[in-house]
Structures are given as structure tokens and as C-alpha cells.
Amino acid sequence: MPVEDARRRVGAAGEDAVAAWYRDAGYDVLDRNWRVREGELDVIAARAGTLVFCEVKTRRSDRFGLPVEAVTVRKQHRLRTLAGRWLDANRSRRGGAIRFDVASVVPDGHGGWLVTVLEQAF
């Protein structure tokens, strides 16, 4: 299997695990992998008047640092821009609080994934 295919598969599994985490926590998952020219939003969820834009970082190990450390200031700026684009495209969802989370996903050692969500990361 080509490296890129394996990377995509790991990333998709991480995003699935994070979407399940939000659903289990009582959120409605509104969108996943929302794309525009400027980039992609991984998970958009809502609960109790708060709209959450979550960047998902999945790694097969933490050997090179925690996945959350990959969300640089430049990436944060891009995510804010993308959130604005999503809000423009989904005007009925405007209003209420907005939050940016970052989810770190690593193998749990038992064939599943360990999801850690840093709420209000930036």
C-alpha cells in the first residue's frame, strides 16, 4: 500500500474517532471534511448554542511529539479564515459562541484510538 494511502486511512480513522467523541459528548456533528479553495475543516459540531470547529491531528505514535503540536499559529489563522467561509455558507448557523478545538488521536494499544480534545485551543 502506498504511504499516502496509509496516511489518508489513518487520518480518516482519527476523524471518525473524533466525530464519535463529539456525538458521545452530546454534540451534533454538522459537517466533516468541509473543503474550499483555502483548505479544509475536519469536524464542525454544535451543542447548547456553541459552534465548534475542530482540527484533528492523528498520528500512529507520539514519537515525534504530540499531534496537537502540529497546529501552528499559521494553521490557526487558516482555520479562522475557513470558519468564516463556513459561516458565510451556512448563514442559518450564525449566532452564539464559536470555539476552536484541536483533537489529538493516537493508537490506544488495543486496536482503537485514544482521543484527547483540547477545547478552546486558540
N, C-alpha and C positions, 0 to 999 in steps of 0.2 A: 504494500500500500504506500503510495507517495506520501511524503512528510506533510504536505499541505492538506491532503485529505484527512490524515490522522489529527492534525491540528484543528481543522474545522469540526471534526467529530467530537473532540474533547471540548471545544468551545460551545458547541450546541448542547452537549450533555450538561455543562455548567449552567448555561442559560435555562435549561429545563429545570434543573435543581433549584435555581433562584426563583423562577416563576412559581414553583410548587411551594417554596418557603413563604413567598408573599401570600399566596392563596391560603395556606395553612394559618397564617397570621391574621386572616380576615380581610385582606385586600382584594379588590377586583383588579385583575390584570387586564389593562385596557389595550395594550399594544406590545408587540415584541418585534425586534429587528426592524424597526421603522427606519426607512432609508430615504435620504435626499442626497443631492449632489455633494453637500458639505460633509456627509458622514452618516452614521447610524446610531440610533438609540437602542440599547439592548432590551430593557424592560421598562414599561411605563405602567404604574399601578396607582390605585386611589383607595383611600379609606377615610371616612369621617371628615370630608372636606379638604383633605390633603392630597395633592398630586405628587407622586414620587417618580423621579427619573433615576433609574439605577444603571450604573455602568458595571458590567460583570467581567471579572478577570479570573480566568480559570487556568490553573497550572497542574501539571502532573506531579509536581513536588514543590517544596518551598526552598529547594537547594540554592536558588539564585535570588532569594528574597521572597517576601510575601507578595501575593498577586496585587494587593491594594497599592503597593508601592509603584506600580506601573502607571498610575493615574497622575500624570504630571500637571503642572499649572497650565501648560499649553492645552492638554487634553481637557482639563476642567473648563477652560474658555470655550473650546469647541462644543462641549456638552451643553453649556449655557446657550450658545447660539442655536444648537439643534433643538433644545427645549423650546426656544422662541418660535422656531419654524413649526414644531409640532403644535404649539398653542395656536398659531395662525391657521393651521389646517384643521384644528379641532376647536373652533370658537365656542362651542357649547360647553366645553370643559374648563373655560376660563373662570377665574374667581377662586377664592380660597387660598390656602397656603401651598407653596411649592417647596419641595425638598429634593436634594441631590444625595443619593446614597451610592456607596461603592460596595459591591459584593465580592469577596474572595472565596474561591472554590478550589478545594484540593481533595485528593482521594482520602476517604476515611479509613482505609486499610482493610475494609470488609467488602469491597466491591461497589461501594456507593460513594457519595460525595459529602464532604463537610462544608457547609455554607456558613460563612460569617458575614453579616451585613453591618457595615458601618453607616449608621443612619446620620443624616445631615453631615456628610463627609466634607462638604465645602459649600 
